[in-house]
Amino acid sequence: MVEVLFSLKNVLVVSLAMNMCLLWQISYFYYYYYDDVDALRITSSSSFWNTSSWRARLHSPPPSSSSATHQNNNNNNNICLNNNNHDDGCHNNNNNKLRKTDENSELPPTATTSFSSTPAPTPDGGESRVINLDHGDPTMYENFWKHKEETTVVTSSWQHISYFSDVTNVCWFLEPQLVSAITRLHNVVGNAVTEGHHIVVGTGSSQLYQAAIYALSSPYVSGPTNVVSAAPFYSSYPLMTDYLKSGLHKWAGDANVFNKEEPYIELVTSPNNPDGFTRQDVVKGDKGILIHDLAYYWPQYTPIVLAADYDIMLFTVSKSTGHAGSRIGWALVKDREIAKKMTAFIEINTIGVSKDSQIRAAKILQTVADTCDHAHQKQSESFFDFSYKLMTERWNKIREAVNKTELFSLPYFPVETCAFSGRTFGQLPAFAWLKCEKVGDCESFLRKHKIHTRGGKHFGASTEYVRISMLSRDSEFELLTQRLPAIIS
C-alpha cells in the first residue's frame, strides 16, 4: 500500500511540474508579445492566426533576450500544437526557421519572421499592431454575404454519399447543379465562352493548375516540360510546379527570357497576380501550350472587354465570390482528351471533389447571377455592383495614403469600358503592387512597421516591390491606410 501511495505521489509531482511548465510558457508568450489586451482581441479574430507569424512569436525571444538565452529556451521548452512534432505548427528543436508553406489560398511563403522592437508611432493607437496583408484571404466579402440568407444550404446526412455525380460526363464527379451555375454566370457576365468547352471541377484552382500541367506534359519526351510565366508571376507557380518532383515538368522561370527550342507550357494570368495588369502570352515559339489563369477576370476587378475563348481557362470561387474556404475551382477545357487527363489526375489525387462544397458553390454562383437579374430590374444591388464600389473606394483610399509620402508608389492602369456594367474605369486589382522608392528591401522595411506583405523576390521581381492584399476586412485595411503615410523612414 505504501509503495502504491509513493508511486501516486510521484505521478502527481510530475503532472504538477508539467502543468506549471505549460502555464509558464503560455505566460511567457502572452506577457512578452500581447501585454496589450486590445491587440490580442483584434488579432484573435483576424487572419493573423492563419499565418506563421504567431509561430515565430511563440518561438522567438523577447526583444531584451540574448540569442544564447533564447537558444537554451528553444531547445528545452519547444511547444507543438496537438503534441505533434511533425505538425506544420511546430519547429524542429535544432532549427528556429519556420517551415515554408504556400497554397492558392495565399498562405505566406516566407521562411522567417522578424519584428521591430521599437515600432514607429502611428495614428492607429499607440504602438503599431500587426497588419497581415501577405495573403489574399478575401474576408472583404463577408459583409455582403451576411445578408444573403437565401444562400444557406441544408444537407441531409443521407445525401452525397456516393463518389459519383454524373458518369456520362468527362468529369464524372462534377455536380450537375454546379455545371448549370457556372454556365449561367459566365453567360450573364460575358467573361468566358462555355460552349464547346468541358468543365472540370477541382479543389481550388491550384489543384486544377497541377492537373493541367500534368495533362499537358508528355511522358515520351527526353526531359521534363518547361513551365514558364512572365515576371512578375504568381508566387505559388514555381512551388506547385516542382513540389512533387514528378519528372514530367519543371519550373523554367520568367517567360520573358525563355528562348529554348524545347516544349514549354506558358501560364498567362490576366489580370495578373501580383501587379494587376492584363496579360497576353510572350513566348513566340512553336512548341508551346498556353494555360490562362483568369481568377481575377470578373467585373469588380477589371473591365470585361470580351468573352475569353482559350484552350484552357482556370477560375475559382475564392476570388470571384470570396468563398476561399469552400475550395472550389473550375476549368473550361476545349480538348476532350486534355479534360479526361485532368480528371484522371484529380481522381488519383483526391478521388473527386467534395459534393458538399460543389452544392454550396452552385448555390452561391446562382445567387450572384440572380442579383444581376434583380439589379437590372432595379430591385436590389447586385453582388458585382457592391464589390466594384468597395474596390473603387479602397483603391482611392490607398492611393490617397501613398500620395501623402514620397516613400512609396503604385502603378496606374489604362481605362476601358466594361461590356458587362457599361462603366469606364481602370483596373481595380485584388492586390496592390507597391514600390518602395528609397528602400532596397521593401518587405523587410514594412515589416519593421508591422505591415506584413509578400516581397517581390517571390514573384521573380525586384525586392523594391511588395504585394499587399486589398481584400482584407475593413478594420485591417483602415489601419493600413492610416499607417502608410505615417511612416517617415
C-alpha positions in Angstrom: 0.0 0.0 0.0 2.8 2.4 0.9 4.5 1.7 -2.5 1.3 2.4 -4.3 0.9 5.7 -2.5 4.5 6.6 -3.1 4.0 5.9 -6.9 0.9 8.0 -7.0 2.8 10.8 -5.2 5.5 10.7 -7.9 2.9 10.8 -10.7 1.2 13.8 -9.1 4.5 15.6 -8.7 5.4 15.0 -12.4 2.0 16.0 -13.5 2.1 19.2 -11.5 5.6 20.1 -12.9 4.4 19.6 -16.5 1.3 21.8 -15.9 3.5 24.5 -14.3 5.8 24.4 -17.3 2.9 24.8 -19.7 1.5 27.7 -17.7 4.9 29.3 -17.7 5.2 29.1 -21.4 1.7 30.5 -22.0 2.5 33.4 -19.7 5.9 33.9 -21.4 4.1 34.1 -24.8 1.3 36.4 -23.5 3.3 38.9 -21.4 6.1 39.4 -23.9 4.0 39.7 -27.0 0.5 40.5 -26.0 0.6 42.8 -23.0 -1.8 44.9 -25.0 -5.2 43.3 -24.4 -6.8 45.2 -27.3 -4.1 43.9 -29.7 -4.9 40.3 -28.6 -8.6 40.9 -29.1 -8.1 42.3 -32.6 -5.7 39.6 -33.8 -7.6 36.7 -32.3 -10.3 37.1 -34.9 -8.1 38.1 -37.8 -6.1 36.4 -40.5 -3.0 36.8 -38.2 -3.8 33.5 -36.6 -3.9 31.8 -40.0 -0.3 32.6 -40.7 3.1 31.6 -39.5 3.6 35.0 -37.7 2.2 33.7 -34.3 4.5 30.7 -34.6 7.5 32.9 -34.9 6.4 34.9 -31.8 5.9 31.7 -29.8 9.5 30.5 -30.5 11.3 33.9 -30.8 13.0 35.6 -27.8 11.6 38.8 -26.3 13.2 42.0 -27.5 15.5 42.1 -24.5 16.6 38.5 -24.5 20.0 37.4 -25.8 20.2 34.8 -28.6 22.1 32.5 -26.3 19.2 32.5 -23.7 16.7 32.0 -26.5 18.6 29.1 -27.9 18.5 27.4 -24.5 14.8 28.0 -24.1 14.1 26.8 -27.6 15.9 23.5 -27.0 14.3 22.8 -23.7 10.8 24.3 -24.0 9.6 23.8 -27.5 5.8 23.7 -27.8 4.0 21.9 -30.6 0.4 22.1 -31.5 -1.5 18.9 -30.7 1.7 17.5 -29.2 2.8 16.5 -32.7 6.4 17.2 -33.6 5.7 16.8 -37.3 2.7 19.2 -37.4 3.1 22.3 -39.6 2.7 24.5 -36.5 5.9 23.1 -34.9 9.7 23.8 -35.2 12.5 21.3 -35.2 14.4 21.7 -32.0 17.6 22.4 -33.9 16.1 24.8 -36.4 14.5 28.1 -35.5 13.4 28.8 -39.0 9.7 28.5 -39.9 8.7 25.8 -42.3 7.9 27.1 -45.8 4.2 27.0 -46.7 2.3 28.2 -49.7 -1.1 27.5 -51.3 -3.5 29.0 -53.7 -5.5 30.3 -50.7 -2.5 32.6 -50.4 -0.7 31.4 -47.3 2.7 33.1 -46.8 5.8 31.5 -48.4 8.4 33.2 -46.3 10.6 31.1 -44.1 11.3 33.5 -41.2 9.5 36.3 -39.4 11.2 39.2 -37.6 9.7 42.0 -35.6 10.8 45.5 -34.8 11.3 46.1 -31.1 10.7 49.9 -31.5 7.9 50.4 -33.9 7.2 53.9 -35.2 4.4 55.9 -33.5 1.3 55.7 -35.7 -2.2 57.3 -35.5 -3.9 53.9 -35.2 -3.5 53.8 -31.4 -0.1 53.8 -29.7 2.4 51.1 -30.7 1.6 49.6 -34.0 -0.4 46.4 -34.3 0.5 43.8 -36.8 -1.4 44.1 -40.1 -1.0 40.9 -42.0 -1.7 41.5 -45.7 0.7 38.9 -47.0 -2.0 36.6 -48.4 -5.2 37.2 -50.3 -7.8 35.9 -47.8 -11.0 37.5 -49.3 -12.7 38.4 -46.0 -13.8 41.7 -47.5 -16.8 39.9 -48.9 -18.2 38.8 -45.6 -20.4 41.9 -45.2 -22.2 41.2 -48.4 -22.9 37.5 -47.8 -24.1 38.1 -44.2 -27.3 39.5 -45.6 -27.9 36.7 -48.1 -29.7 34.0 -46.1 -31.1 32.6 -49.3 -27.6 31.1 -50.0 -27.9 28.8 -46.9 -27.6 25.2 -47.9 -29.0 22.4 -45.7 -27.8 18.9 -46.5 -29.3 15.7 -45.0 -26.9 13.0 -43.7 -28.0 10.5 -46.4 -27.2 12.9 -49.3 -24.0 13.0 -51.3 -22.8 9.6 -50.0 -21.7 8.3 -53.4 -18.4 9.1 -55.1 -20.2 9.6 -58.4 -22.2 12.6 -59.7 -22.7 12.1 -63.5 -21.0 9.2 -65.0 -21.9 10.4 -68.5 -19.7 13.4 -68.0 -16.0 13.5 -68.7 -15.6 14.9 -65.2 -17.7 12.2 -63.5 -17.6 13.8 -60.0 -18.9 17.2 -61.3 -22.3 18.0 -59.8 -24.9 18.9 -62.5 -26.1 21.9 -60.3 -22.6 23.4 -60.5 -22.5 22.9 -64.3 -25.7 24.9 -64.6 -24.5 27.7 -62.2 -21.1 28.1 -63.9 -22.6 28.2 -67.4 -25.2 30.7 -66.3 -22.9 33.1 -64.5 -20.4 33.2 -67.4 -23.2 33.9 -69.8 -24.6 36.7 -67.6 -21.2 38.4 -67.1 -19.8 37.6 -70.6 -16.3 36.9 -69.4 -15.8 33.5 -70.9 -17.2 31.2 -73.6 -18.6 27.9 -72.1 -19.9 26.4 -75.3 -17.5 24.0 -76.8 -15.7 23.6 -73.5 -15.7 20.7 -71.0 -16.0 21.8 -67.4 -13.6 20.2 -64.9 -14.0 20.9 -61.2 -11.1 20.9 -58.8 -10.3 21.6 -55.1 -9.5 25.2 -55.8 -7.7 26.4 -59.0 -4.4 25.2 -57.5 -5.4 21.6 -58.0 -6.6 22.4 -61.5 -3.3 24.0 -62.3 -1.4 20.9 -61.3 -3.9 18.8 -63.2 -3.4 20.9 -66.3 0.4 20.8 -66.3 0.1 17.0 -65.7 -2.2 16.6 -68.7 -0.1 18.8 -71.0 3.3 17.3 -70.2 4.3 14.4 -72.4 5.9 11.3 -70.8 7.6 10.4 -74.1 10.0 13.4 -74.4 13.6 13.2 -73.3 13.2 15.6 -70.4 10.6 17.4 -68.3 8.4 20.0 -70.0 9.4 23.6 -69.2 6.8 25.7 -67.4 7.2 29.5 -67.6 5.3 32.7 -66.8 6.2 36.3 -67.4 7.6 38.0 -64.3 6.2 39.2 -62.0 4.4 35.9 -61.8 2.1 34.3 -59.1 4.4 33.2 -56.3 2.9 29.7 -56.0 3.6 28.7 -59.6 7.2 27.7 -59.0 6.3 25.9 -55.8 3.4 23.9 -57.2 5.2 23.1 -60.4 8.2 21.5 -58.7 6.6 20.3 -55.4 6.2 16.6 -56.4 9.4 16.5 -58.5 7.5 14.3 -60.9 10.0 14.5 -63.8 7.1 15.4 -66.2 7.6 19.1 -65.8 9.9 21.7 -64.2 9.7 25.4 -63.4 11.8 27.3 -66.0 11.3 30.8 -64.8 10.5 34.1 -66.5 8.8 33.7 -69.8 10.3 37.0 -71.0 13.7 35.4 -71.1 12.8 31.8 -72.1 14.4 31.0 -75.5 14.9 27.3 -75.6 13.9 25.2 -78.5 12.1 22.8 -76.3 8.4 22.0 -75.4 7.0 24.5 -72.9 3.8 25.5 -71.1 3.2 29.2 -70.6 1.0 30.4 -67.8 -0.9 33.6 -68.7 -2.5 35.2 -65.6 -4.8 38.0 -66.6 -5.4 40.3 -64.7 -2.1 39.4 -63.3 -1.3 38.5 -59.8 0.6 40.4 -58.3 0.6 43.6 -60.4 -3.0 43.7 -61.8 -2.2 44.3 -65.4 -3.9 42.4 -68.3 -1.6 39.9 -69.9 -1.0 38.1 -73.2 1.4 35.3 -73.9 5.0 36.4 -74.5 6.9 33.3 -75.8 6.5 33.0 -79.5 7.9 29.5 -80.0 6.1 26.8 -81.9 6.4 24.2 -79.2 4.3 25.8 -76.5 0.9 25.3 -75.0 -1.0 28.0 -73.0 -2.9 27.9 -69.7 -4.9 31.0 -69.0 -5.5 31.7 -65.3 -8.5 34.0 -65.2 -9.1 34.0 -61.4 -9.5 37.8 -61.4 -11.3 38.3 -64.7 -14.5 39.5 -63.0 -16.1 42.9 -63.2 -15.2 44.1 -59.7 -11.5 43.9 -60.6 -11.3 44.7 -64.3 -13.4 45.9 -67.3 -14.8 42.9 -69.1 -13.9 43.6 -72.7 -14.6 40.3 -74.4 -15.6 36.7 -73.6 -12.4 34.7 -73.2 -12.2 31.7 -75.5 -8.9 30.0 -74.8 -8.0 26.3 -74.8 -7.7 26.0 -71.0 -9.1 28.6 -68.7 -9.0 28.5 -64.9 -11.5 30.1 -62.5 -12.2 29.9 -58.7 -14.8 31.0 -56.2 -12.1 32.2 -53.9 -11.7 35.5 -55.9 -14.9 35.6 -57.9 -17.3 35.5 -54.9 -14.9 35.4 -51.9 -15.5 31.8 -50.8 -11.9 30.7 -50.5 -12.8 28.2 -47.7 -15.1 26.2 -50.0 -12.0 25.2 -52.1 -13.8 25.1 -55.4 -12.4 26.0 -58.8 -13.2 25.0 -62.3 -11.5 24.8 -65.7 -13.0 25.3 -69.1 -11.2 23.0 -71.4 -11.7 22.7 -75.2 -9.9 19.4 -75.8 -11.8 16.3 -74.5 -8.6 14.3 -74.1 -6.9 17.0 -72.0 -10.1 17.3 -69.9 -10.0 13.5 -69.4 -6.4 13.6 -68.3 -7.1 16.4 -65.9 -10.0 14.4 -64.4 -7.7 11.4 -64.1 -5.2 13.5 -62.1 -7.9 14.7 -59.7 -9.3 11.1 -59.4 -5.8 9.8 -58.4 -5.1 12.9 -56.2 -8.3 13.2 -54.2 -10.8 10.7 -55.7 -13.0 13.6 -56.9 -14.1 16.9 -55.2 -16.4 17.4 -52.2 -20.0 17.3 -53.3 -21.0 19.5 -50.3 -18.6 22.2 -51.4 -19.9 21.9 -55.0 -23.5 22.3 -53.9 -22.7 25.3 -51.8 -20.7 26.9 -54.6 -23.5 26.2 -57.1 -26.0 28.0 -54.8 -23.7 31.0 -54.4 -23.0 31.3 -58.1 -26.7 31.1 -58.9 -27.4 33.8 -56.3 -24.7 36.1 -57.9 -26.4 35.6 -61.2 -29.8 36.3 -59.6 -28.6 39.6 -58.1 -27.5 40.7 -61.6 -31.0 40.0 -62.9 -32.6 41.8 -59.9 -30.3 44.8 -60.4 -31.4 45.1 -64.0 -34.9 45.2 -62.7 -33.9 47.9 -60.1 -34.9 45.6 -57.2 -31.6 45.5 -55.4 -27.8 46.0 -55.7 -26.0 43.2 -57.4 -23.0 41.4 -56.0 -20.8 42.9 -58.7 -22.1 46.4 -58.0 -21.4 46.1 -54.3 -17.9 44.6 -55.0 -17.0 47.2 -57.6 -17.9 50.1 -55.3 -16.0 48.7 -52.5 -12.9 48.0 -54.6 -13.1 51.6 -56.0 -13.3 53.0 -52.5 -10.3 51.0 -51.3 -8.2 51.9 -54.3 -9.0 55.6 -53.8 -8.0 55.4 -50.2 -4.7 53.6 -50.7 -3.7 56.0 -53.5 -4.5 58.9 -51.2 -2.4 57.4 -48.4 0.5 56.6 -50.8 0.4 60.1 -52.3 1.0 61.7 -48.9 4.5 60.3 -48.8 7.4 60.1 -51.2 8.5 56.7 -49.9 6.0 54.6 -52.0 4.4 54.5 -55.4 1.6 52.4 -57.1 1.0 51.6 -60.7 -1.6 53.3 -62.8 -3.9 51.5 -65.3 -5.4 52.4 -68.6 -9.2 52.9 -68.6 -11.5 50.7 -70.7 -15.3 50.4 -70.9 -16.8 47.3 -69.3 -19.2 45.4 -71.6 -20.9 43.9 -68.5 -21.6 47.1 -66.5 -21.1 49.9 -69.0 -18.7 51.6 -66.7 -15.4 53.1 -67.9 -12.6 52.5 -65.4 -9.1 51.2 -64.9 -8.1 48.0 -63.2 -9.0 47.6 -59.5 -6.7 44.7 -58.7 -7.2 42.4 -55.7 -3.6 43.2 -54.8 -1.6 46.5 -54.6 1.8 46.2 -56.2 3.6 48.7 -54.0 7.1 50.0 -54.7 9.5 51.4 -52.1 11.2 54.3 -53.8 14.1 54.7 -51.3 14.5 51.3 -49.8 16.0 48.2 -51.4 14.1 45.6 -49.4 10.6 46.8 -49.2 9.2 43.7 -47.4 11.6 44.0 -44.5 11.2 47.7 -44.3 7.4 47.4 -43.9 7.7 44.5 -41.5 9.6 46.8 -39.2 6.5 48.9 -39.1 4.4 45.7 -38.5 2.9 45.6 -42.0 3.3 42.1 -43.3 3.4 41.8 -47.1 4.9 39.5 -49.7 8.2 40.7 -51.3 8.9 41.0 -55.0 11.5 38.2 -54.9 8.8 35.6 -54.5 7.3 36.8 -57.8 10.5 36.8 -59.8 10.7 40.6 -59.4 12.8 43.2 -57.6 12.9 43.4 -53.8 11.8 47.0 -54.1 8.3 45.8 -54.6 5.8 44.1 -52.3 2.3 42.7 -52.9 -0.4 43.9 -50.5 -3.8 42.3 -50.3 -6.7 44.6 -50.9 -9.3 42.0 -49.8 -8.9 42.1 -46.0 -11.6 43.1 -43.5 -12.4 46.8 -43.2 -10.5 47.2 -39.9 -7.2 45.9 -41.3 -7.5 48.0 -44.4 -8.3 51.1 -42.5 -5.2 50.6 -40.3 -3.1 50.2 -43.4 -4.2 53.5 -44.9 -3.5 55.2 -41.6 -0.1 53.7 -41.1 1.4 54.1 -44.6 1.5 57.9 -44.7 2.8 58.0 -41.0 6.0 56.1 -42.0 8.9 58.5 -42.1 11.9 56.2 -42.6 
